[in-house]
Amino acid sequence: MTLFKISLHLALGLSLTAAETPTARKKEKPNEKRANPTAAAVPSVGVHPFFALENIDTEGGEVFRIGGMAFDKDVLYVTTLQPDRTNKAAFKAGKVLRVENVLQAGKDGKKLKVTTLCDWLYEPCAIAVIGGSIYVGEKDRIIRLDDGVHKDFFQKGEETVMLAGASVPNFHTYTIGFEQYIKDGKTFLCGNFTTAVLIGGKRDVMIPPNPEVHRGSNFILGPVDGKETPDSVKLEFLAGGFRTPNGIEIGPDNAVWVADNQGVFNPSNELIRIEKGKFYGHYLRTENGRVSAFQPAAIDAEVGSPKGQTAATVHLEQNAVSRSAAQPIVLRSETGVLAPYNGQILLTEFTGGRILRVFTEQVGGVWQGVAFQHTGGASDKDGNNGLAAGPHRIEQGPDGNFYIGEIGAGGLWEFNGNWQGLQRYRVKSTTEVPSDFNEILAVRVVDGGFEIEFLKPIPANSIALNDIKISQWTYFPTQNYGGKDEGKMMLKPKALTFDASGKKATLIINGLKDDNDIITNGTLSNDNTGWVVNVEFNPRTSGKSLLHTKEFWYTLHKKIGGKEVGAGDVIALTKGEALQQTFQSLCMSCHVEREGGVWGAPNLKGILGREQTVMRDGKQVEVTVDRNYLIQAILHPDAVKSLPFKDVAMPPLGLSEEAAADLADYILSL
């Protein structure tokens, strides 16, 4: 709630978002270093024009797979790990590193100085520095390294154990964080516990040995001051119902933000401004009572129900917006070019290798908001054109710049190969940014539609109604991994009017829906879910695009006024368009093609007539893929397993025989 795999839906504290299966990893020699140009030579292709992405090298060429980051003055402390994706051999060589020269690195040949404080941790993805001591969250416990800002190495056994027995071995269970939460004038560690799943995304039984621990929950532990005793701290849960809450942030108002990743019951990635004591929809199985915090006891955990959940603040549509949401960071007290963005959130997104921007507002007492693609960020294989690897963590340094911790580790942790590291996301001065740069700054709900605010005025008559594409949809909770858009419809814009400044436009749309518009398929419904409204502009003048950000996704829980949809307000979807959407939402997370293969599942392109080795009834047999084989694979994914994916637990898609046949025909057309 991104990244060794942001957003994987938990890759690295990470987000594992698709079939989470191990793949061959690029072999690296000790201290092998990617081609890494100097900071001045790094172009900003795919990077937001207000930022420059700078590579910073280490003395000796050490590279990191970063699980957690925390600044203490001008020194950066990070945890690193090699994530275990097999559940066969726990990786217990995670490190805590002290990283010095961070603010100067990349200038006049200055490099990072790295000190290894310990190298025996169990996949650590949380870290904080308080009172001179370092707090670390491992898979199964929370520890303190006393006086860690001064000591240069800790032997195993020198740690102070603050909480033990947080999980059983599972590749998907992590402790995420830490942020510092203030309560009654005292400091607490605030973090997330992710849930256990089987390879492929199905839920697993979660029975931690510590009866206090509720997986899939946000917690605080404390109070802490660097010298407290373990028996003086208390574990308290603030909210539950998360699947892969890979990211956490504390806002300036002490609000806790959690980034969760789609899976069973939760069909979208989500950014959530949590309400204390609330449950957010991912039900844990009830063996021995180890359910998520605040999970409704009256609802069958095997079936689930949206009636027992609190709505996510902002949905992040799978694939189109996010594959694995990770670390959110609230922009605060910014000056210069970032001043208009204060209060908004940057959110790392691991598997897509990008950063999102989110604006939120409160309407009628309900928090909701809009997501934008802030940057593509993709780099080439040598790290020359942007993010070197999946952005997992992001922290702001005392110099006002942002530092992005990355990872590449194969499987869904992999973005742009297996590179990893630390990059500076430098904020440019006003003289460095293009004078004609413009984008959508914010979107707010108004009577009958939205007010769209631009960073700068838009030239008159540059946007026509036929330049605007609008669609809306909602989600049903699912018993399987992921889910598709429900109730989707294409809407026609009714009117677009600008104010005198040219910076704000009112877009009127008939037929907008909110939480009062409940739909059902007879079994499931979209109670407490909201509707996502996607709006795309194409404003151009003399062949030049006027906007960097031309598209937004608003999660509408509460609208204001508006008219019901009429016959002339809807654009009918063709069957092919509807099937394409189903394929994108249900299949692409795992079967999407990339260089060197697919995301841990068979490639579906050109599959008709393919000779394939499969496991059937425990035996290895050869088959030729035809239409019927594909239909049965969609309806009964556990009956036949394609090699080498026999250990992948593809969940049922919940489709009827007719829908499965239609989807099979679409796949065969690829």
TORSEZA-902541 format. One line per 4 residues: number of its first residue (from 0); their letters; for each residue x, y, z of C-alpha. Coordinates in steps of 0.05 Angstrom, whole numbers, plus 5000, padded with zeros to 4 digits. Each point is the difference from the previous one (the first is absolute). Layout:
# residues N
NUM> a> X Y Z | ...
***
This chain:
# residues 670
0> mtlf> 5000 5000 5000 | 5095 4991 4916 | 5090 4991 5000 | 5033 4939 4988
4> kisl> 4938 4993 4966 | 4956 5058 5008 | 4938 4990 4999 | 5031 4911 4983
8> hlal> 4950 4994 5047 | 5050 5004 5049 | 5061 4998 4971 | 5044 5026 5049
12> glsl> 4955 5021 5046 | 4981 4996 4935 | 4942 4992 4965 | 4986 4936 4966
16> taae> 4946 5014 4951 | 4995 4943 4952 | 5016 4927 5000 | 5056 5004 5048
20> tpta> 5048 4949 4972 | 5075 4994 5000 | 5036 5009 4934 | 5071 4994 4978
24> rkke> 5042 5057 5027 | 5056 5036 4966 | 5064 4975 5031 | 5042 5054 5032
28> kpne> 5072 4998 5019 | 5021 5026 5069 | 4996 5075 5000 | 4978 4999 4927
32> kran> 4977 5070 4980 | 4953 5021 4945 | 5023 5050 4949 | 4986 5063 5039
36> ptaa> 5016 5068 4970 | 5015 5061 5042 | 4942 5039 5027 | 5010 5056 4949
40> avps> 4997 4951 4943 | 4933 4968 5018 | 4945 5024 4953 | 4930 5008 5028
44> vgvh> 4962 4960 4949 | 4934 4979 5030 | 5013 5042 5063 | 4955 5057 5022
48> pffa> 5029 5066 4973 | 5003 5029 5071 | 5050 4947 5021 | 5068 4974 4978
52> leni> 5016 4926 5013 | 5072 4992 5022 | 5040 4936 5010 | 5045 4999 5061
56> dteg> 5056 4949 5006 | 5031 4966 5061 | 5072 4991 5019 | 5018 4930 4977
60> gevf> 4940 4996 4954 | 4953 4967 5049 | 4927 4996 4977 | 4938 4995 5043
64> rigg> 4933 4965 4999 | 4965 5048 5046 | 4945 4978 5047 | 4996 5061 5046
68> mafd> 5029 5070 5005 | 5005 5052 5055 | 5040 5065 5006 | 5033 5021 5064
72> kdvl> 5024 5070 4986 | 5042 4994 4937 | 5015 4926 5009 | 4956 4948 4966
76> yvtt> 4987 4932 5032 | 4973 4945 4955 | 4982 4926 5005 | 5016 4954 4943
80> lqpd> 4980 4929 4982 | 4996 4947 4947 | 4927 4980 5003 | 4983 4926 5005
84> rtnk> 4947 4982 4948 | 4998 4925 5012 | 4986 4989 5074 | 5053 4947 4998
88> aafk> 5061 5036 5029 | 4990 5061 5043 | 5048 5056 4982 | 5032 5023 5065
92> agkv> 5056 5044 4975 | 4963 5066 4997 | 5040 5061 5019 | 4996 5067 5034
96> lrve> 5045 5050 4966 | 5022 5069 5022 | 5006 5042 4936 | 5040 5064 5006
100> nvlq> 5016 5056 4950 | 4929 4993 4973 | 4989 5074 4989 | 5068 5010 4967
104> agkd> 5003 4936 4959 | 5004 5011 4925 | 5033 5068 5009 | 5073 5008 4982
108> gkkl> 5009 4925 5000 | 4974 4991 5071 | 4974 4930 5014 | 4957 4968 5054
112> kvtt> 5037 4972 5060 | 4966 4937 5023 | 5009 4965 5067 | 4967 4932 5013
116> lcdw> 4971 5001 5070 | 4974 4928 4997 | 4991 4947 4948 | 4958 4945 5031
120> lyep> 4928 5026 4997 | 4939 4963 4975 | 4976 5041 4939 | 4994 5068 5035
124> caia> 4953 5051 4969 | 4991 5050 5056 | 5048 5048 5034 | 4999 5062 5045
128> vigg> 5052 5039 5039 | 4976 5026 5068 | 5042 5024 5058 | 5064 4976 4967
132> siyv> 4975 4928 4995 | 4978 4965 4936 | 4934 4961 4997 | 4994 4946 4947
136> gekd> 4940 4960 4978 | 5017 4929 4977 | 4950 4949 4973 | 4989 4970 5068
140> riir> 5020 5052 5051 | 5016 5072 5017 | 5069 5015 5030 | 5041 5059 5025
144> lddg> 5074 5011 4988 | 5022 5041 5059 | 5040 5063 4987 | 5001 4979 4927
148> vhkd> 5018 5069 4974 | 5069 4993 5032 | 5016 4926 4999 | 5029 4970 4936
152> ffqk> 4979 4927 5005 | 4953 4957 5040 | 5011 4926 5011 | 4939 4955 5000
156> geet> 4974 4999 5071 | 5017 5072 5014 | 4931 5024 4977 | 4943 5016 5048
160> vmla> 4937 4962 4980 | 4939 5046 5006 | 4949 4952 4969 | 5009 4926 4981
164> gasv> 4957 4949 4963 | 4969 5048 4950 | 4993 4948 4946 | 5013 4930 4975
168> pnfh> 5047 4990 4940 | 4964 5025 4937 | 5029 5040 4943 | 4943 5050 5004
172> tyti> 5004 5018 5074 | 5038 5063 5015 | 5003 5055 5052 | 4995 5066 4962
176> gfeq> 5019 5070 5025 | 5018 5032 5046 | 4969 5069 5006 | 5000 5039 5066
180> yikd> 4930 5007 5028 | 4987 5051 5056 | 4949 4983 5053 | 4991 5036 5066
184> gktf> 5066 5036 4987 | 5038 4934 4994 | 5032 4966 4939 | 4977 4933 4973
188> lcgn> 5024 4957 4942 | 4945 4996 4948 | 5002 4943 4949 | 4962 4947 4961
192> ftta> 4997 4924 5004 | 4989 4968 4932 | 4962 4934 4992 | 5022 4930 4981
196> vlig> 4982 4973 4931 | 5017 4940 4957 | 5044 5009 4938 | 4951 5028 4949
200> gkrd> 4958 5042 5047 | 4952 4955 5038 | 4991 5011 5074 | 5038 4956 5048
204> vmip> 4986 4984 5073 | 5033 5053 5044 | 5016 4973 5070 | 5055 5043 5031
208> pnpe> 5029 4973 5065 | 4988 5067 5034 | 4926 5004 5017 | 5002 5076 5001
212> vhrg> 5016 5006 4926 | 4946 5011 4948 | 5027 4995 4929 | 4972 5045 4946
216> snfi> 4997 5058 5050 | 5029 5068 5015 | 5030 5006 5070 | 5037 5044 5048
220> lgpv> 5052 4975 5050 | 5026 5041 5058 | 5011 5048 5029 | 5073 5000 4978
224> dgke> 5058 5046 5015 | 5061 4958 4984 | 5007 4973 5071 | 4933 4969 5018
228> tpds> 4995 4929 5025 | 4963 4948 4958 | 4948 4989 5055 | 4984 5074 5002
232> vkle> 4974 5004 4929 | 4930 4982 4976 | 4977 4975 4932 | 4936 5035 4977
236> flag> 4963 4993 4934 | 4971 5060 4965 | 4966 4966 4940 | 4996 4933 4964
240> gfrt> 4977 4966 4937 | 5062 5010 4957 | 5033 4949 4955 | 5067 5028 4980
244> pngi> 5007 5067 5035 | 5069 5014 4972 | 5002 5074 5015 | 4985 5046 5058
248> eigp> 5003 5075 5013 | 4982 5046 5057 | 4971 5066 4976 | 5011 5067 5033
252> dnav> 4932 4992 5035 | 5022 4933 5029 | 4957 4965 4948 | 5025 4931 4981
256> wvad> 5002 4982 4926 | 5007 4928 4977 | 5012 4975 4929 | 4970 4931 4990
260> nqgv> 5003 4953 4940 | 4945 4961 4965 | 4985 4928 5013 | 4945 4957 5031
264> fnps> 4939 5043 5017 | 5038 5064 4981 | 4997 5004 4924 | 5040 5066 4994
268> neli> 5062 5032 5028 | 4982 5052 5051 | 5025 5060 5038 | 4964 5006 5066
272> riek> 4995 5056 5051 | 4983 4953 5057 | 4946 5010 5052 | 5017 4971 5067
276> gkfy> 4964 4935 5017 | 4978 4988 4927 | 5006 4938 4956 | 5019 5007 4926
280> ghyl> 4975 4936 4968 | 5053 4946 4998 | 4974 4943 5043 | 5048 4952 5033
284> rten> 4982 4928 5013 | 4978 4989 5072 | 5041 4940 5021 | 5019 5012 5073
288> grvs> 4972 5070 4998 | 5058 5033 4963 | 4957 5046 4959 | 5016 5070 4978
292> afqp> 4988 5056 5050 | 4927 5022 5004 | 4978 4945 4952 | 4924 4992 5007
296> aaid> 4985 4936 5038 | 4931 4993 4970 | 5025 4992 4929 | 5027 4934 4972
300> aevg> 5074 5012 4986 | 4998 4950 4943 | 4946 5039 4964 | 5012 5072 5023
304> spkg> 4953 5058 4990 | 5008 5074 4982 | 4947 5016 5052 | 5053 4989 5054
308> qtaa> 5052 5046 4970 | 5019 5073 4999 | 5013 5029 4932 | 5069 5013 4973
312> tvhl> 5016 5074 4991 | 5028 4994 4929 | 4998 4940 4953 | 5061 4990 4956
316> eqna> 4976 4960 4940 | 5041 4937 4990 | 5049 5006 4942 | 4973 5066 4973
320> vsrs> 5021 5039 5063 | 5037 4952 5046 | 5026 4929 5002 | 5029 5004 5070
324> aaqp> 4992 5062 5042 | 5054 5011 5052 | 5024 5061 5038 | 4957 5064 5005
328> ivlr> 5031 5066 5021 | 4961 5064 5014 | 5028 5063 4971 | 5003 5053 5054
332> setg> 5030 5070 5009 | 5026 4999 4929 | 5022 5064 4967 | 5019 5018 4929
336> vlap> 4973 4956 4944 | 4969 4950 5049 | 4961 5051 5041 | 4934 4989 4963
340> yngq> 5003 4926 5017 | 5004 5005 5076 | 4954 4950 5033 | 5002 4953 4941
344> illt> 5032 4931 5001 | 5054 4968 4958 | 4994 4924 4998 | 5052 4951 4975
348> eftg> 4975 4945 4954 | 5047 4942 4993 | 4983 4953 4944 | 4981 5056 4953
352> gril> 5063 5037 5018 | 4967 5067 5011 | 4977 5051 5050 | 4927 5021 5009
356> rvft> 4972 5065 5028 | 4936 5002 5041 | 4955 5059 5020 | 4947 4988 5054
360> eqvg> 4941 5040 5027 | 4944 4991 5050 | 4929 5003 4972 | 4942 4995 5049
364> gvwq> 5047 4971 5053 | 5027 4946 4953 | 5073 4999 4975 | 5008 4986 4926
368> gvaf> 5048 5022 4946 | 5034 4995 4933 | 5062 4965 4973 | 5047 5024 4946
372> qhtg> 5060 4969 4965 | 5055 5045 5026 | 5057 4968 4962 | 5014 4941 4955
376> gasd> 5070 4996 5027 | 5021 4940 4958 | 5074 4991 4989 | 5037 4962 4947
380> kdgn> 5039 4937 5019 | 5061 5041 5019 | 4964 5047 5046 | 5008 5060 4953
384> ngla> 4930 5027 4992 | 4965 4999 5066 | 4986 4954 5058 | 5052 4946 5004
388> agph> 4952 4950 5031 | 4932 4995 5032 | 4990 5059 5048 | 4985 4970 5067
392> rieq> 5013 5053 5053 | 5002 5076 4996 | 5024 5048 5054 | 5013 5074 5001
396> gpdg> 5069 5021 5021 | 5019 5062 5042 | 5021 5033 4934 | 4928 4999 4976
400> nfyi> 5014 4949 4946 | 4969 4930 4998 | 5038 4935 5002 | 4972 4937 4967
404> geig> 5019 4931 5024 | 4994 4946 4947 | 5007 4926 4991 | 5002 4947 4946
408> aggl> 4998 4927 5020 | 4965 4959 4947 | 4928 4980 4993 | 4951 5055 5017
412> wefn> 5054 5037 5038 | 5033 5012 4933 | 4994 5066 4963 | 5051 5018 4946
416> gnwq> 5040 4937 5013 | 5029 4986 5068 | 5034 5066 5014 | 4990 5034 5066
420> glqr> 5026 5060 5037 | 4989 5070 5025 | 4985 5060 4957 | 4990 5074 5016
424> yrvk> 4935 5032 4976 | 5025 5071 5000 | 4951 5057 5001 | 5017 5051 4945
428> stte> 5004 5075 5010 | 4949 5045 4966 | 5052 5019 4948 | 5011 4928 4979
432> vpsd> 4929 4981 4983 | 4968 5013 4932 | 4959 5064 5002 | 4943 4969 4959
436> fnei> 4992 4938 5043 | 4928 4986 5022 | 4959 4943 5029 | 4937 4985 5040
440> lavr> 5015 5023 5071 | 4937 4977 5037 | 4930 4974 4988 | 4942 5016 5047
444> vvdg> 4928 4978 5003 | 4949 5055 4983 | 4926 5000 4985 | 4989 4955 4940
448> gfei> 5072 4981 4988 | 5072 5022 5013 | 5040 5064 5006 | 5067 4989 4966
452> eflk> 5056 5045 5020 | 5061 5009 4955 | 5069 5022 5022 | 4997 5057 4949
456> pipa> 4945 5030 4957 | 4976 4960 4940 | 4992 5039 4935 | 4928 5014 4982
460> nsia> 4965 4948 4956 | 5059 4951 5005 | 4956 4945 5028 | 4938 4978 4963
464> lndi> 4948 4952 5028 | 5020 4948 4949 | 5071 5004 5029 | 4975 4970 5065
468> kisq> 4992 4925 5013 | 4963 4979 5063 | 4986 4932 5031 | 4978 4976 5069
472> wtyf> 4998 4933 5035 | 4998 4968 5068 | 5025 4935 5032 | 4972 4937 5032
476> ptqn> 5041 4964 5053 | 5024 4934 4972 | 5016 4931 5029 | 5059 4997 4952
480> yggk> 5061 5042 4988 | 4984 5067 4968 | 4936 5018 4964 | 4970 5037 4942
484> degk> 4965 5066 4990 | 4926 4994 5015 | 4943 5042 4972 | 5047 5035 4953
488> mmlk> 4971 5053 4953 | 5027 5053 4953 | 4969 5069 5013 | 4996 5061 4955
492> pkal> 5021 5067 5030 | 4941 5047 5006 | 5036 5067 5006 | 5069 5030 5013
496> tfda> 5006 5072 5023 | 5061 5039 5022 | 5004 5056 5051 | 5029 5068 4984
500> sgkk> 5071 4979 5021 | 5001 4941 4952 | 5029 4957 5056 | 4936 4967 5022
504> atli> 4948 4963 4958 | 4933 4970 5021 | 4985 4934 4966 | 4927 4979 5003
508> ingl> 4986 4925 4991 | 4930 4970 5003 | 4995 4932 5034 | 5057 5002 5050
512> kddn> 4992 4948 5055 | 5023 4997 5072 | 4992 4954 5061 | 4924 5007 4996
516> diit> 5000 4964 4933 | 5002 4927 5020 | 5004 4946 4946 | 5002 4924 5009
520> ngtl> 5008 4937 4960 | 4954 4962 5047 | 5057 4977 5045 | 5048 5058 5007
524> sndn> 4989 5075 5002 | 5041 5064 5002 | 4977 5024 5068 | 5051 5048 5032
528> tgwv> 5043 4999 4938 | 4989 5064 4961 | 5006 5013 4925 | 5062 5017 4960
532> vnve> 4992 5055 4948 | 5055 5002 4947 | 5005 5064 4960 | 5050 5010 4943
536> fnpr> 5013 5066 4965 | 5035 5010 4934 | 5011 5076 4996 | 5047 5023 4946
540> tsgk> 5020 5066 4968 | 5038 5001 4934 | 5016 4926 5008 | 5030 5008 5070
544> sllh> 4971 4966 5060 | 4982 5051 5054 | 5002 4953 5060 | 5050 4953 5032
548> tkef> 4945 4967 5040 | 4940 4990 4954 | 4963 4946 5037 | 4972 4988 5069
552> wytl> 4964 4946 5041 | 4953 5028 5052 | 4971 4953 5054 | 4929 5027 5012
556> hkki> 4968 4981 5066 | 4957 5061 5006 | 4977 5043 4941 | 4964 5067 5003
560> ggke> 4935 5007 4962 | 5001 4981 4927 | 4951 4969 4952 | 4984 4927 4986
564> vgag> 5029 4970 4937 | 4958 5007 4938 | 5000 4960 4935 | 5044 5052 4967
568> dvia> 5051 5002 5056 | 5029 4930 4992 | 5047 4971 4947 | 4987 4926 4993
572> ltkg> 5059 4953 5007 | 5010 4948 4946 | 5007 4928 5021 | 5073 5002 4979
576> ealq> 5014 5061 5044 | 4966 4967 5059 | 5041 4936 4990 | 5064 5041 4995
580> qtfq> 4984 5032 5067 | 4987 4932 5031 | 5066 4974 4974 | 5038 5061 5026
584> slcm> 4970 4996 5069 | 5002 4924 5010 | 5058 4974 4959 | 5053 5052 4987
588> schv> 5027 5002 5071 | 5031 4931 4992 | 5000 4986 4925 | 5026 5067 4975
592> ereg> 5058 4991 4952 | 5067 5032 5012 | 5071 4992 4977 | 5023 4930 5018
596> gvwg> 4931 4972 5016 | 4938 5017 5038 | 4984 5017 5073 | 5004 4930 5026
600> apnl> 4944 4969 4958 | 4995 4972 4929 | 5001 5048 4941 | 4930 5003 4970
604> kgil> 5018 5031 4934 | 4998 4949 4944 | 4981 4944 5047 | 4952 4964 4952
608> greq> 5034 4935 4976 | 5058 5007 5048 | 5031 4934 5023 | 5001 5005 5076
612> tvmr> 5025 4956 5057 | 4950 4999 5057 | 4987 4965 5066 | 4933 4964 5001
616> dgkq> 4978 4954 5057 | 5072 5000 5025 | 5028 4978 4933 | 5041 5037 4949
620> vevt> 4967 4998 4931 | 5006 5036 4933 | 4940 5037 4973 | 4982 5044 4941
624> vdrn> 4965 5064 5021 | 4932 5009 4967 | 4938 5041 5016 | 4970 4948 5048
628> yliq> 5066 4993 5038 | 5002 5075 5011 | 4927 5004 5023 | 5012 4944 5051
632> ailh> 5063 5034 5024 | 4960 5063 5013 | 4944 4963 5036 | 5044 4950 5038
636> pdav> 5071 5029 5006 | 5023 4948 5051 | 4982 4940 4957 | 5058 5007 4951
640> kslp> 5066 5036 5014 | 5046 5022 4945 | 5074 4988 5011 | 5042 5034 5026
644> fkdv> 4942 5033 5037 | 4975 4939 5038 | 5010 5032 5068 | 4960 5062 4982
648> ampp> 4931 5002 5033 | 4959 5036 4947 | 4935 5019 5035 | 4931 4988 4968
652> lgls> 4975 5060 4961 | 4927 4991 5018 | 4975 5001 4928 | 4941 4964 4971
656> eeaa> 5011 4948 4944 | 4974 5051 4949 | 5046 5055 5026 | 5059 4951 5002
660> adla> 4988 4981 4928 | 4997 5073 4979 | 5065 5015 5037 | 5033 4939 4968
664> dyil> 4980 5025 4931 | 5030 5068 5016 | 5065 4969 5023 | 5003 4958 4937
668> sl> 4994 5064 4959 | 5063 5031 5030
***
